[in-house]
């Protein structure tokens, strides 16, 4: 029995490895085509409005979104407010969180004239795609999704129906606007794979002659995992994040409280000195320098000198973002208008896509 289980685990591991290699090849090929003609590509990315954005978000995704937008890719950002309740029992502060996301997007360089910013809850036709899409996946496929498992374990929340079907909801996000590229980290690859499956199955079942949905390619991010100030993954829930919208004083206070160790000689050693190395990594990201070089420069200055260097570097890096953010925040009516216009555009696209879906399924009774 043990040998059989080991064989099954090995087979599953080999299958995942093969799937990743195929996705990586597809990602590289897609990027090469995108560089030649960005206008042929539509991108969908997004965030759950569970709090404020931090440096991890900036280096992990937002910077790439701005680059894609400026290349000429048709970019779309969803604020996934319905997905907040996949693993939470409250929507307290959600309105404030949504508006602060819009502020940070625009302060970081997202241009609402070029990028559609919208919310789940304001686009009914997009959510209605869940019904036909759910018929295209099995319960076993949903349970196998590793992202669902990790989300459930990290939140400590019971497996709700919404959390179980989270990947299908994400397929609705991607496919309603017919996105054909989705920039993600390796951990989120299963979501794009199930989206590709849903698109393929829908086309094969209902739209063989005139396929409706593209099979989107994941563009695998080269961004490293951004450590928090304590060496763990940067996360709002850990309280180890430097928020993009924090003041210089709040940032200094947070960095000052972060732990180092008793060795005054500063070295970059993520395995044995995670807290010190996390601070060096942060400094390296915001200055564009090698963390080892920074460590050598600080030398025997100790934790105090390291924290001072990190504080100055981060505050200098975030100063333009904070200035733009403060200017935008003086006109919150404009920020709401950006969201209102994004929702209007998203509804027009979603309604057209839903009409196409209903027609392909023989469910248009109004014509």
C-alpha positions in Angstrom: 0.0 0.0 0.0 2.8 2.4 0.9 4.6 1.7 -2.4 1.3 2.4 -4.3 0.8 5.7 -2.5 4.4 6.7 -3.2 4.0 5.8 -6.9 0.8 7.9 -7.0 2.5 10.9 -5.4 5.5 10.6 -7.8 3.1 10.4 -10.8 1.2 13.5 -9.5 4.5 15.4 -9.1 5.6 14.5 -12.6 2.3 15.6 -14.0 2.6 19.0 -12.2 6.2 19.4 -13.4 5.2 18.7 -17.0 2.2 21.1 -16.7 4.5 23.8 -15.4 7.1 23.3 -18.2 4.3 23.5 -20.8 3.0 26.7 -19.2 6.5 28.2 -19.1 7.1 27.4 -22.8 3.7 28.9 -23.6 4.5 32.0 -21.4 7.8 32.6 -23.2 6.2 32.2 -26.7 3.4 34.6 -25.7 5.8 37.2 -24.4 7.8 37.1 -27.6 4.5 37.7 -29.7 3.4 40.4 -27.2 6.6 42.3 -27.7 6.0 42.3 -31.5 2.4 43.4 -31.4 1.0 44.3 -27.9 -2.3 45.5 -29.4 -3.4 41.9 -30.1 -3.4 41.1 -26.4 -5.9 41.6 -23.6 -4.8 41.3 -20.0 -6.8 40.7 -16.9 -5.4 41.0 -13.4 -6.8 42.0 -10.0 -6.8 42.2 -6.3 -9.2 41.3 -3.4 -10.0 44.5 -1.4 -9.0 43.0 1.9 -6.8 45.9 2.9 -4.1 48.3 1.6 -1.5 47.5 -1.0 2.1 47.1 0.1 5.6 46.9 -1.5 5.1 43.2 -2.2 2.1 44.0 -4.4 4.1 46.8 -6.2 7.1 44.6 -7.1 5.1 41.5 -7.5 2.4 42.7 -9.9 1.6 46.4 -10.1 4.9 47.4 -11.7 4.3 44.8 -14.4 0.7 46.0 -15.0 1.9 49.5 -15.6 4.6 48.2 -18.0 2.0 46.2 -19.9 -0.4 49.2 -20.1 2.4 51.4 -21.4 3.4 48.8 -24.0 -0.1 49.1 -25.5 -1.7 45.9 -24.1 -5.4 46.2 -23.5 -5.2 46.1 -19.7 -8.1 45.4 -17.3 -8.0 45.3 -13.5 -10.7 43.7 -11.4 -11.3 44.6 -7.8 -12.7 41.3 -6.7 -15.0 42.4 -3.9 -17.2 39.3 -4.1 -14.1 37.2 -3.5 -13.5 38.8 -0.1 -16.3 36.7 1.3 -14.8 33.4 0.1 -12.9 33.2 3.4 -14.3 36.1 5.5 -17.6 36.6 7.3 -17.7 40.4 7.1 -17.5 43.1 4.5 -16.6 45.8 7.0 -14.4 48.6 5.5 -14.8 47.2 2.0 -15.8 50.5 0.4 -12.8 52.2 1.9 -10.5 49.4 0.8 -11.8 49.5 -2.8 -11.3 53.3 -3.1 -7.8 53.0 -1.6 -6.9 50.3 -4.2 -8.0 52.7 -7.0 -5.8 55.5 -5.4 -2.8 53.3 -5.2 -3.3 52.0 -8.8 -3.3 55.5 -10.2 -0.5 56.7 -8.0 1.6 53.8 -9.3 1.0 54.8 -12.9 -2.2 53.0 -13.9 -4.0 55.3 -16.3 -7.8 54.9 -16.3 -8.0 56.2 -19.9 -6.0 53.1 -20.9 -6.9 50.5 -18.2 -10.4 49.5 -17.2 -10.7 49.3 -13.4 -14.0 47.7 -12.1 -15.5 45.7 -9.3 -17.1 42.3 -9.3 -20.3 43.3 -7.6 -21.1 46.0 -10.2 -21.1 43.6 -13.2 -24.0 41.2 -13.0 -23.5 39.6 -16.4 -19.9 38.6 -15.6 -21.1 36.8 -12.5 -23.9 35.1 -14.4 -21.2 33.3 -16.5 -20.6 31.2 -13.3 -23.7 29.1 -14.1 -22.7 27.6 -17.4 -19.1 27.5 -16.4 -19.8 25.4 -13.3 -21.4 22.8 -15.5 -18.1 22.4 -17.3 -16.0 21.3 -14.3 -16.3 18.4 -11.9 -16.3 18.5 -8.1 -13.1 16.4 -8.1 -11.4 19.0 -10.3 -12.3 21.8 -7.9 -11.1 19.8 -4.9 -7.8 19.1 -6.6 -7.0 22.8 -7.0 -4.0 23.5 -4.8 -4.7 27.2 -4.5 -8.1 26.5 -2.9 -6.5 24.1 -0.4 -3.8 26.7 0.6 -6.4 29.6 0.8 -8.5 27.4 3.1 -5.6 26.4 5.3 -4.1 29.9 5.6 -7.5 31.5 6.4 -8.6 28.8 8.9 -12.0 29.3 7.4 -14.4 26.5 6.6 -14.6 25.4 2.9 -17.5 27.5 1.6 -19.2 26.9 -1.7 -17.8 30.2 -2.9 -14.2 29.3 -1.9 -14.5 25.8 -3.6 -15.7 27.5 -6.8 -13.2 30.4 -6.5 -11.3 29.2 -9.6 -14.4 29.1 -11.7 -15.3 32.7 -10.6 -11.8 33.7 -11.7 -12.4 32.1 -15.0 -15.4 34.4 -15.4 -13.2 37.4 -14.6 -10.7 36.4 -17.3 -13.0 35.2 -20.0 -15.8 37.8 -19.8 -13.4 40.3 -21.4 -11.8 37.6 -23.5 -8.4 38.1 -21.9 -5.7 36.1 -23.6 -2.9 36.8 -21.2 -2.8 36.7 -17.4 0.3 37.7 -15.6 0.7 35.5 -12.4 3.2 33.8 -10.1 3.8 30.1 -10.3 1.5 29.4 -7.3 -1.5 30.7 -9.2 -0.9 28.7 -12.4 -3.7 26.2 -11.6 -6.3 29.0 -11.8 -5.3 29.8 -15.4 -5.1 26.1 -16.3 -8.8 25.6 -15.2 -9.7 28.7 -17.1 -8.2 27.3 -20.2 -10.1 24.0 -19.6 -13.4 25.9 -19.2 -12.8 27.9 -22.4 -11.9 24.8 -24.3 -14.9 22.8 -23.0 -17.4 25.6 -23.7 -16.2 26.1 -27.2 -16.2 22.3 -27.9 -19.7 21.8 -26.4 -21.5 24.9 -27.6 -19.5 26.9 -30.1 -17.4 24.5 -32.3 -17.9 26.5 -35.5 -17.4 29.9 -34.0 -15.4 29.6 -30.7 -16.3 32.4 -28.3 -13.5 32.2 -25.7 -9.7 32.3 -26.2 -7.6 29.9 -24.1 -5.6 32.4 -22.1 -1.8 32.0 -21.6 -0.3 32.6 -18.2 2.6 35.0 -18.3 4.8 33.7 -15.5 6.2 36.5 -13.4 10.0 36.6 -12.9 9.5 38.7 -9.7 11.0 37.1 -6.6 8.9 36.5 -3.6 9.1 39.7 -1.5 9.8 38.9 2.2 8.2 40.9 4.9 10.2 42.7 7.6 10.3 39.6 9.7 11.6 37.3 6.9 8.2 35.6 6.2 6.3 36.3 3.1 5.1 39.9 3.0 1.4 39.8 4.0 -1.2 42.1 5.4 -2.3 39.4 7.8 1.2 39.1 9.3 1.6 42.8 9.9 5.0 42.7 8.3 4.2 44.9 5.3 5.3 48.4 4.2 2.1 49.9 2.8 2.4 52.0 -0.3 0.1 54.7 1.2 1.8 54.8 4.7 3.5 58.1 5.7 7.2 58.4 6.0 6.8 58.5 9.8 4.7 55.3 9.9 7.2 53.5 7.6 10.1 54.6 9.9 8.3 53.3 13.0 7.5 50.0 11.4 11.1 49.4 10.2 12.5 50.5 13.6 10.3 47.8 15.3 11.5 45.0 13.0 13.8 42.4 14.5 17.4 41.8 13.5 19.9 39.8 15.6 22.9 40.2 17.9 25.6 40.0 15.2 26.7 43.6 14.4 28.3 42.5 11.1 25.6 42.8 8.5 25.6 39.9 5.9 23.1 38.7 3.4 22.2 35.1 4.5 18.4 34.4 4.0 18.6 30.9 5.4 20.5 31.7 8.7 19.6 35.4 9.1 16.1 35.8 7.7 15.2 39.1 9.4 18.4 40.9 8.5 18.2 39.5 4.9 14.6 40.6 4.6 15.6 44.2 5.3 18.5 44.0 2.9 16.2 42.5 0.2 13.8 45.4 0.7 16.6 47.9 0.4 17.9 46.2 -2.7 14.5 46.3 -4.4 13.8 50.0 -3.8 17.4 51.0 -4.7 18.0 48.6 -7.6 21.2 47.3 -5.9 22.4 43.9 -4.9 21.6 43.2 -1.2 25.1 41.7 -0.7 26.6 45.0 -1.8 24.5 46.9 0.6 25.4 44.5 3.4 29.1 45.1 2.7 28.6 48.8 2.7 26.9 48.7 6.2 29.5 46.3 7.4 29.8 46.4 11.2 27.3 49.2 11.6 24.8 46.8 13.1 21.0 46.6 13.0 20.6 50.3 13.7 22.6 51.4 10.7 20.8 48.8 8.6 17.4 50.0 9.6 18.3 53.6 9.0 19.5 52.7 5.5 16.3 50.8 4.8 14.1 53.6 6.1 15.8 56.3 4.0 15.8 54.1 0.9 12.1 53.1 1.2 10.9 56.6 2.0 12.9 58.0 -1.0 11.5 55.4 -3.3 7.9 55.9 -2.1 8.0 59.7 -2.0 6.7 60.2 -5.6 3.9 57.6 -5.1 2.8 59.3 -1.8 2.8 62.7 -3.4 0.7 61.5 -6.4 -1.6 59.6 -4.0 -2.2 62.6 -1.7 -3.0 64.8 -4.8 -5.5 62.2 -6.0 -7.1 61.8 -2.6 -8.0 65.5 -2.5 -10.6 64.7 -5.1 -12.4 61.5 -4.1 -15.3 62.3 -6.4 -12.9 61.9 -9.3 -11.7 58.5 -7.9 -15.3 57.4 -7.7 -15.9 58.6 -11.2 -13.0 56.4 -12.4 -14.5 53.4 -10.8 -18.0 54.3 -12.1 -16.7 54.6 -15.7 -14.7 51.3 -15.4 -17.9 49.6 -14.2 -19.9 51.0 -17.1 -17.4 49.8 -19.6 -17.1 46.4 -17.9 -20.9 46.0 -18.0 -21.1 46.7 -21.7 -18.4 44.1 -22.4 -20.0 41.5 -20.0 -23.5 42.0 -21.4 -22.2 41.4 -25.0 -20.3 38.3 -23.9 -23.3 36.9 -22.0 -25.5 37.4 -25.1 -22.9 35.4 -27.2 -22.9 32.7 -24.6 -26.7 32.5 -24.4 -27.0 32.5 -28.2 -24.4 29.7 -28.5 -26.4 27.7 -25.9 -29.8 28.3 -27.7 -31.0 30.5 -24.8 -31.7 33.8 -26.6 -35.5 34.2 -26.4 -35.5 38.0 -26.9 -34.6 37.9 -30.6 
